[in-house]
Amino acid sequence: MGWHRELLIGFDLETTGTDPLEARIVTAAVIEVRDGQPVGHREWLADPGVEIPADAVAVHGISNERAAAEGRPADQVADALADVLVTYWKTGVPVVAYNAAFDLTLLSAELRRYGLPSLRDRLGGVDPAPVVDPYTIDRWADRYRRGKRNLEAVCTEYGVPLDAAHDASADALAAARLACAIADRHTKIAALGPAELHRRQIEWYAEWAADFQSFLRRKGESDAVVDGTWPLREPADEPV
């Protein structure tokens, strides 16, 4: 039985924006999934401390009024979420996040923002791992497939149900199920252990970023830079 049939932790954030170094957490979900089926669930609603832009509200449906009235302080949410994820990593359980570089970078930025211990600090100085990112894996395993690569499109490609896109719990569950479906289709992915898969994704993401940067520069964006760091970016000089 491969890693995809063991315990996986689906993880997703809904946020105030699309820049992971600037956006804030609005909702977060962590779903325990075994053999594709949910067996545990935690969800958080945060008061992000800033106004949620209208375009973000239109995506996830959380209004400023609801976040202010029902949300926990953002620092408490970020701290609790980090502790939960670190508990799984310490026991070797993979955390699955679609486009993990966004969610983990954003969580790390929130921890810095509030002067809280980083994920690495909580893990004794090692990087968060293992992480499974269906976005990165699918892009490598089926690189020539045409069409979009967002969560909805890739779920459709692999026959994974996604009934409420941009709901953190629905997206977290879909990400975990998508990881299973990709491993079922691509046996070479299923055959890798979580630690080796994590290492390969670092390489695959860096290769994709370099290729995409070259593409942009050929198209005339001579100063284009695509960060190839995965699964999270934590600038050493980023102000708290």
C-alpha positions in Angstrom: 0.0 0.0 0.0 1.5 3.3 -1.1 1.8 6.6 0.8 -1.4 7.8 -0.8 -3.5 5.1 1.0 -2.0 6.1 4.4 -2.9 9.1 6.5 -2.7 12.4 4.6 -3.4 15.9 5.9 -5.3 18.1 3.5 -4.5 21.8 4.1 -5.9 25.0 2.6 -6.2 28.7 3.2 -8.7 31.3 1.9 -7.2 34.7 2.2 -7.4 38.5 1.6 -5.4 38.4 -1.6 -3.0 36.7 -4.0 0.4 37.9 -2.8 1.5 35.3 -0.1 3.9 37.8 1.5 1.2 40.4 1.9 -2.2 38.6 2.1 -3.8 37.6 5.4 -5.6 34.4 6.5 -9.4 34.5 6.5 -10.2 30.8 6.8 -8.1 27.7 7.2 -8.8 24.0 7.1 -6.9 20.9 8.0 -8.6 17.6 7.0 -7.3 14.1 8.0 -7.8 11.8 5.1 -7.1 8.0 4.9 -7.5 6.1 1.7 -9.3 9.1 0.2 -11.9 9.4 3.0 -12.0 12.2 5.6 -11.5 11.0 9.2 -10.9 14.2 11.0 -11.5 17.9 10.4 -10.4 21.3 11.9 -11.4 24.7 10.6 -10.6 28.3 11.6 -12.1 31.6 10.8 -9.8 34.6 11.4 -10.4 38.3 11.8 -7.5 39.3 9.5 -7.1 42.7 11.0 -7.4 44.4 7.6 -10.2 44.9 5.2 -11.0 42.0 3.0 -11.2 43.3 -0.6 -14.4 42.9 -2.4 -12.8 40.6 -5.0 -11.6 38.3 -2.3 -15.0 38.2 -0.6 -16.5 37.3 -4.0 -14.2 34.3 -4.2 -14.6 32.8 -0.7 -17.8 34.4 0.6 -16.5 35.6 3.9 -17.5 39.2 4.5 -15.7 41.8 6.6 -18.6 41.8 9.0 -18.6 38.1 9.6 -14.8 37.9 10.0 -14.9 40.7 12.6 -17.9 39.3 14.5 -17.0 35.6 14.4 -13.3 35.3 13.6 -10.5 34.7 16.1 -7.6 37.1 16.3 -5.3 36.4 13.3 -2.2 35.7 15.4 -4.1 33.0 17.4 -5.2 31.3 14.2 -1.8 31.4 12.6 -0.2 30.0 15.9 -2.7 27.3 16.3 -2.6 26.3 12.6 1.2 26.1 12.7 1.2 23.9 15.8 -1.3 21.5 14.2 0.8 21.2 11.0 4.0 20.8 12.9 2.5 18.0 15.0 1.9 16.0 11.8 5.3 16.7 10.3 7.0 15.6 13.5 5.4 12.2 13.0 6.2 12.0 9.3 2.6 12.4 8.1 2.5 14.2 4.7 0.7 17.6 4.5 -1.1 18.0 1.2 -1.7 21.5 -0.2 -2.5 22.5 -3.7 0.1 25.0 -4.8 1.8 24.6 -1.4 4.3 27.4 -2.1 1.4 29.9 -1.8 -0.3 28.5 1.4 2.9 27.8 3.3 4.6 31.0 2.4 1.5 32.9 3.4 1.3 31.1 6.8 5.0 31.7 7.3 4.5 35.4 6.6 1.7 35.6 9.1 3.9 34.0 11.8 6.6 36.6 11.1 4.1 39.4 11.1 3.1 38.6 14.7 6.5 37.7 16.0 5.6 34.0 16.4 8.0 31.1 16.0 8.5 30.0 12.4 7.6 26.6 11.1 11.3 25.8 11.0 11.7 27.0 14.6 8.9 24.7 15.7 10.5 21.8 13.9 13.9 22.3 15.6 15.5 24.0 12.7 14.5 21.7 9.8 12.4 22.5 6.9 8.7 21.5 6.9 8.4 18.1 5.3 7.0 16.0 3.9 4.7 18.1 1.8 2.7 16.8 -1.1 1.6 19.4 -3.7 -0.7 17.9 -6.4 -0.1 21.1 -8.5 3.6 20.5 -8.7 3.3 16.8 -9.2 0.7 16.9 -11.9 2.6 19.6 -13.8 5.6 17.3 -13.9 3.8 14.0 -14.5 1.6 15.3 -17.3 3.6 18.3 -18.5 2.2 18.4 -22.0 -1.5 18.3 -21.2 -3.2 21.4 -22.4 -5.6 23.5 -20.4 -5.8 25.2 -17.0 -4.0 23.8 -13.9 -6.1 25.3 -11.2 -7.6 23.1 -8.5 -11.0 22.8 -10.2 -9.6 22.0 -13.6 -7.2 19.3 -12.3 -9.9 17.8 -10.1 -12.0 17.5 -13.3 -9.1 15.8 -15.1 -8.7 13.2 -12.4 -12.3 12.7 -11.6 -12.1 14.2 -8.1 -15.3 15.8 -6.8 -15.1 19.5 -5.8 -18.5 20.7 -4.8 -17.6 24.0 -3.2 -14.5 25.5 -4.7 -12.8 28.2 -2.6 -14.2 26.8 0.7 -11.1 25.9 2.7 -12.5 22.6 3.9 -13.7 21.5 0.5 -10.4 22.5 -1.2 -8.3 20.8 1.5 -10.3 17.6 1.1 -10.1 17.8 -2.7 -6.3 18.4 -2.6 -5.8 15.2 -0.5 -8.1 13.2 -2.8 -6.3 14.6 -5.8 -3.0 13.5 -4.5 -4.4 9.9 -4.2 -5.8 10.1 -7.8 -2.6 11.3 -9.2 -0.7 8.5 -7.5 -3.2 6.0 -8.8 -2.7 7.1 -12.4 1.0 7.6 -12.2 2.5 4.5 -10.5 6.0 6.1 -10.5 4.6 8.7 -8.1 2.9 6.1 -5.9 6.2 4.2 -5.7 8.1 7.0 -4.1 8.2 7.4 -0.3 7.0 10.7 1.1 10.6 11.9 1.9 11.8 11.1 -1.6 8.6 12.6 -3.2 9.2 15.8 -1.2 12.8 16.0 -2.5 11.7 15.4 -6.1 9.1 18.2 -5.9 11.8 20.7 -4.8 13.6 19.8 -8.1 10.4 19.7 -10.2 9.3 23.1 -9.0 12.7 24.7 -9.6 12.8 23.2 -13.1 9.3 24.6 -13.9 10.2 28.0 -12.5 13.4 28.2 -14.6 11.5 27.1 -17.7 8.7 29.6 -17.1 11.1 32.4 -16.4 12.9 31.7 -19.7 9.6 31.6 -21.5 8.6 35.1 -20.1 12.0 36.5 -21.1 11.7 35.2 -24.6 8.3 36.8 -24.8 9.9 40.2 -24.0 9.7 40.4 -20.2 13.5 40.8 -20.0 13.5 41.3 -16.2 11.0 38.6 -15.3 12.0 36.6 -12.2 10.1 33.4 -11.2 11.0 32.2 -7.7 11.8 28.5 -7.8 11.8 27.9 -4.1 9.4 25.2 -2.8 7.5 24.5 -0.6 7.8 27.9 1.1 9.7 31.2 0.8 10.9 32.8 4.0 13.0 35.8 3.1 15.7 36.2 5.8 15.5 40.0 5.5 11.7 40.2 5.5 10.7 42.7 8.2 8.4 41.4 10.9 
